[in-house]
Amino acid sequence: MGGGAASSMVSGQNDAELDFNAVQRGDAEMAQKLYRVVRACIEMGEDNPIISIHDQGAGGNCNVVKEIIYPKGGQIDIRAIVVGDHTMSVLEIWGAEYQEQDAILVKPESRSLLQSICERERVSMAVIGTINGEGRVVLIDSVAIQKCQSSGLPPPPPAVDLELEKVLGDMPQKSFEFHRMADAREPLDIAPGVTVMDSLKRVLRLPSVCSKRFLTSKVDRCVTGLVAQQQTVGPLQIPLSDVAVIAQTFTDSTGGACAIGEQPIKGLLDPKAMARLAVGEALTNLVWAKVTSLSDVKASGNWMYAAKLDGEGAAMYDAAIALSDAMIELGIAIDGGKDSLSMAAHVAVTPDLKLGDDGVLLHIDLAKGKRRLGGSALAQVFDQIGNECPDIEDVCYLKRVFEGVQVLLAEELISAGHDISDGGLLVCALEMAFSGNCGITLDLTSHGKGLFQTLFAEELGLIIEVSRET
């Protein structure tokens, strides 16, 4: 019964009983069976029996049922819910946050069809109530009612009888009081005797930069046969792919593209910059797949903030406002709660260099000449954070670059591309060379910046490979 009640507390402030009782035990096999039921219904097209579907999570049945019957209302029999332990109380059945369960609305005439699909996939299905249009969620206990009737007693009142509009309607906004904390910042200080090669070796050992082969080599990278772009690229199959692409069918040339952006270390310096950079990184990863339109991007945000700690609530608020403003300028929006960007895609360009001596590397600088080292991999390997955080000052420029690269992809003028992220420009170029199994010669202009700033600053940008002719 712990669930969300325990997870929303600051660690150490909740009692042990609630904490231990909050463990959610996943059942991957049942989740897969449920997926097959939903997939079978969707593939029926207009004959799909599902009118509405809602996954169970925080709040358990108490939450998922009242949300799916809103605003019409309905009567629910708590004893119709399938349980394995019949000693559970009404409260436990109604509020426990067990997973791998969906609430589904179907018309009465579709019940037998859905029942047959569930039986085929060996999924337990129970009809727990009906919609009545009264605008209330009424929870009855049929077992208690039968006992009262057999004893000649009046039926007990409903366990729950709430007006849905008062529970889920326009609730008064809650106010929070946050305080911003001013932390002392020190500029990045690298000893004079440290060379670029020494620094590079340290950066390449950092887990956020180094090879992820220990993860990708353990999994099947082509299951379903619809994986159009998996994690590894190039002749050496190095896990450097910026974007994942899954085909829609076995015959069409379109599919879905998905990319991730995250910049947690930057958030220690500037939460606003962190939010903008996370979106920027996701888009500069996604840009290598030819998508229908930037406006078709569907984004999801996964917030991992300890908002109850001093200063963190204000930091989260600042990050949310900055994220909202940036995404409005980009013309995209968050419509979910996980961590991806996805839409229809056609082809994908990978980071591995392909043209050999006929290729030229070009740097597209989204920071317009700024080279800030705060929160970088270089700062991390020297046990520092720095004081100046990278940022996106011109979000509209990011949008124009995204659309411009999409045009170049459509004209097949880019043979390889990679985004500048952890490790900076030098690591980005090296990763392209590693995956292409070739060497490169870089000709960089510092524009008055220091050597470490030029090579290791993690300002947003792209490196593309084009032929000398183009």
SVG drawing of the C-alpha trace seen along z (x, -y; Angstrom):
<svg xmlns="http://www.w3.org/2000/svg" viewBox="-35 -37 89 56">
<polyline fill="none" stroke="black" stroke-width="0.4" points="0.0,0.0 3.0,-2.3 3.5,-3.2 3.3,-6.9 2.8,-7.8 6.3,-6.6 8.0,-7.6 7.0,-11.3 8.8,-11.6 12.3,-12.8 14.5,-9.7 14.8,-9.0 11.7,-11.0 9.2,-8.1 8.8,-5.2 10.3,-1.8 7.0,0.0 5.6,-2.3 8.9,-2.3 9.1,1.5 5.5,1.7 6.1,-0.5 8.0,2.1 6.3,2.5 7.0,6.0 7.0,5.9 5.6,8.8 7.1,8.6 5.2,11.7 1.8,10.3 2.8,6.9 3.6,8.6 0.3,10.5 -1.6,7.3 0.3,5.6 -0.8,8.4 -4.5,7.9 -4.3,4.2 -2.4,4.7 -5.0,7.2 -7.8,4.7 -6.0,1.8 -5.3,4.0 -9.1,4.5 -9.4,0.9 -13.0,-0.4 -14.0,2.8 -11.7,2.1 -13.8,2.8 -11.8,0.3 -13.4,-3.1 -11.0,-4.3 -8.0,-2.8 -6.0,-4.0 -3.0,-2.3 -3.0,-1.7 -0.2,-3.4 -0.2,-5.9 -3.4,-5.6 -4.2,-2.1 -7.8,-1.3 -8.9,-4.4 -7.3,-6.7 -7.5,-4.8 -11.2,-3.9 -12.5,-7.4 -10.4,-9.0 -11.7,-6.7 -15.3,-7.1 -15.0,-10.9 -17.2,-12.9 -20.2,-10.5 -19.7,-8.5 -20.5,-4.9 -21.0,-2.2 -18.1,0.1 -18.2,3.4 -14.9,3.8 -15.5,7.6 -15.5,7.9 -11.8,7.0 -9.7,10.1 -7.4,10.6 -5.1,13.5 -5.5,12.8 -9.1,12.8 -8.2,11.4 -7.5,8.0 -9.7,5.2 -11.7,2.9 -9.2,0.2 -6.3,2.4 -8.0,3.5 -9.1,0.0 -5.8,-1.8 -2.9,0.7 -0.6,-0.4 0.1,2.9 1.1,2.7 0.5,4.5 -3.2,3.6 -5.3,1.4 -8.8,0.0 -10.8,0.2 -14.2,-1.2 -16.1,1.0 -19.7,1.1 -21.8,3.9 -22.1,5.6 -18.2,5.7 -17.8,7.5 -17.7,11.0 -15.3,10.0 -12.8,8.6 -13.4,11.5 -12.4,14.0 -9.2,12.0 -8.2,12.0 -8.9,15.8 -6.8,16.4 -3.9,14.4 -4.5,15.9 -5.2,12.5 -7.5,12.2 -10.4,9.8 -13.2,8.7 -16.2,6.5 -16.1,4.3 -18.9,1.8 -21.1,-0.2 -21.3,-3.9 -24.6,-5.4 -24.3,-9.1 -24.8,-10.4 -21.4,-12.1 -20.4,-10.2 -18.0,-7.3 -19.8,-4.9 -17.9,-1.9 -20.1,0.9 -19.1,4.1 -21.4,6.8 -20.2,9.4 -21.2,7.1 -24.5,6.4 -25.3,10.1 -24.4,10.7 -26.7,7.9 -29.6,9.2 -29.2,12.8 -29.3,11.4 -32.3,9.2 -30.3,6.0 -30.4,2.9 -27.6,2.7 -24.5,0.9 -23.7,-2.5 -21.2,-2.6 -17.6,-2.4 -17.0,-5.5 -19.5,-8.0 -17.9,-11.0 -19.0,-13.7 -16.4,-13.4 -16.5,-17.1 -15.3,-17.9 -12.5,-15.4 -11.3,-15.8 -12.8,-19.1 -11.3,-22.6 -9.6,-22.3 -8.2,-25.4 -4.5,-25.8 -2.1,-24.9 0.5,-27.3 4.1,-26.4 6.7,-28.6 10.3,-28.1 13.5,-29.9 16.4,-30.1 19.8,-29.2 22.9,-31.1 25.7,-28.6 29.3,-29.7 30.9,-29.1 34.5,-28.9 36.0,-29.0 37.4,-25.9 41.1,-25.6 43.3,-23.2 47.0,-23.0 49.4,-24.7 51.3,-21.4 48.2,-19.4 48.3,-18.6 45.4,-18.1 46.3,-14.4 46.2,-14.0 42.8,-15.6 41.5,-13.7 42.5,-10.3 40.6,-11.3 37.5,-12.4 37.4,-9.2 37.4,-7.1 34.3,-9.0 31.3,-6.6 29.1,-9.2 31.6,-9.4 33.3,-6.0 31.9,-2.9 28.5,-1.6 29.3,1.8 28.9,3.4 25.2,2.5 24.5,3.0 26.3,6.3 23.9,8.0 20.6,7.4 19.1,8.4 19.3,5.4 17.0,6.5 14.1,8.2 10.8,7.9 12.7,7.4 11.4,3.8 14.5,2.1 15.8,-0.2 18.5,-2.0 19.9,-0.3 22.5,-1.4 25.7,-0.5 27.0,-2.0 29.9,-1.6 32.1,1.3 33.2,1.8 29.7,1.6 30.4,-1.0 27.4,-2.0 27.2,-5.7 23.9,-6.0 22.2,-9.3 18.7,-8.3 16.6,-5.0 14.4,-4.3 11.7,-1.6 9.9,-0.7 6.1,-0.9 5.8,2.2 7.9,4.7 7.1,3.2 7.0,-0.6 10.0,-2.9 8.6,-5.1 8.8,-4.5 9.1,-6.2 12.2,-8.0 13.2,-8.4 16.0,-10.3 16.9,-11.4 18.4,-14.5 19.7,-14.9 22.0,-17.4 21.9,-16.8 25.4,-18.1 24.6,-21.5 21.6,-21.8 24.1,-22.2 25.1,-25.5 22.0,-26.7 18.6,-24.9 17.3,-27.0 20.2,-26.3 20.0,-22.6 16.4,-22.5 17.1,-24.2 20.2,-22.1 18.3,-18.9 15.8,-19.8 18.6,-20.9 20.5,-17.7 17.4,-15.6 16.7,-17.6 20.4,-17.5 20.2,-13.7 16.9,-13.5 17.9,-15.6 19.8,-12.8 16.5,-11.1 14.5,-12.7 11.2,-13.5 7.9,-14.7 8.1,-18.1 9.5,-19.6 5.9,-20.4 5.2,-16.7 7.6,-16.1 6.0,-14.6 8.1,-15.1 8.0,-13.6 9.6,-14.9 11.0,-12.9 11.6,-15.1 13.9,-13.8 14.0,-16.6 14.1,-16.4 11.8,-19.4 11.5,-19.3 15.1,-20.0 16.2,-23.6 16.6,-25.4 15.6,-22.5 11.9,-23.4 12.8,-26.9 15.3,-25.3 12.7,-22.9 10.3,-25.8 12.9,-27.8 13.8,-24.8 10.1,-24.2 9.5,-27.8 12.6,-27.9 11.7,-24.6 8.2,-25.8 9.4,-29.0 12.0,-27.2 9.5,-24.6 6.9,-27.3 9.6,-28.9 10.4,-25.5 6.7,-24.7 6.8,-21.4 5.2,-20.3 5.4,-17.8 2.5,-15.5 3.7,-12.7 5.8,-11.7 8.7,-9.6 11.8,-10.5 11.8,-10.6 11.1,-12.6 9.4,-10.7 7.5,-11.1 7.4,-9.6 10.8,-9.2 12.1,-8.1 15.9,-7.7 18.7,-8.1 22.3,-9.4 24.7,-7.7 27.9,-9.2 30.4,-6.9 32.6,-8.6 32.1,-7.1 33.8,-9.2 37.5,-8.8 39.8,-11.3 36.8,-12.7 35.0,-13.8 35.1,-17.2 34.0,-17.8 32.0,-20.9 31.1,-22.3 27.7,-23.9 28.0,-26.1 24.7,-26.6 26.4,-28.6 27.6,-31.3 31.2,-31.3 30.7,-30.9 32.8,-28.2 31.8,-27.7 33.3,-24.7 30.9,-24.7 29.4,-21.2 31.5,-19.6 33.1,-16.2 36.5,-18.0 35.4,-19.7 34.1,-16.4 37.4,-14.5 39.2,-17.2 36.6,-17.0 35.2,-20.5 32.0,-22.0 33.1,-25.4 31.1,-28.6 29.9,-29.3 27.3,-27.0 26.6,-26.4 23.2,-27.5 21.1,-28.2 20.6,-31.9 18.9,-31.7 16.3,-29.0 15.0,-30.2 18.4,-29.6 18.3,-26.0 14.9,-25.6 16.4,-27.0 19.4,-24.7 17.2,-21.6 15.1,-22.5 18.1,-23.2 19.8,-19.9 16.5,-18.2 16.6,-19.8 20.2,-18.6 19.2,-15.1 16.4,-15.1 18.9,-16.0 21.3,-13.3 24.1,-15.8 25.2,-14.6 26.9,-11.3 27.6,-11.3 26.6,-13.5 26.9,-13.7 25.9,-16.0 28.3,-17.7 27.5,-16.6 29.5,-15.0 33.2,-15.6 32.8,-18.5 33.8,-19.0 37.0,-16.9 35.2,-13.8 32.4,-14.2 35.0,-14.2 36.8,-11.2 33.6,-9.2 32.9,-9.8 36.4,-8.6 36.2,-5.6 32.9,-4.4 34.2,-5.0 37.4,-3.2 39.5,-6.0 41.7,-8.9 40.9,-12.6 42.7,-16.0 41.1,-18.8 41.7,-22.5 40.1,-24.5 40.1,-28.3 39.9,-29.3 38.5,-32.8 40.3,-34.1 39.2,-31.2 41.6,-28.9 42.7,-25.5 40.7,-23.6 37.6,-25.7 37.8,-25.1 38.2,-21.4 36.1,-20.4 33.3,-23.0 30.0,-21.2 28.1,-24.0 25.3,-22.7 26.4,-22.0 26.7,-19.5 29.5,-18.0 28.6,-16.8 30.5,-15.0 30.0,-16.1 31.8,-15.4 34.4,-17.9 32.3,-18.5 29.3,-19.7"/>
</svg>
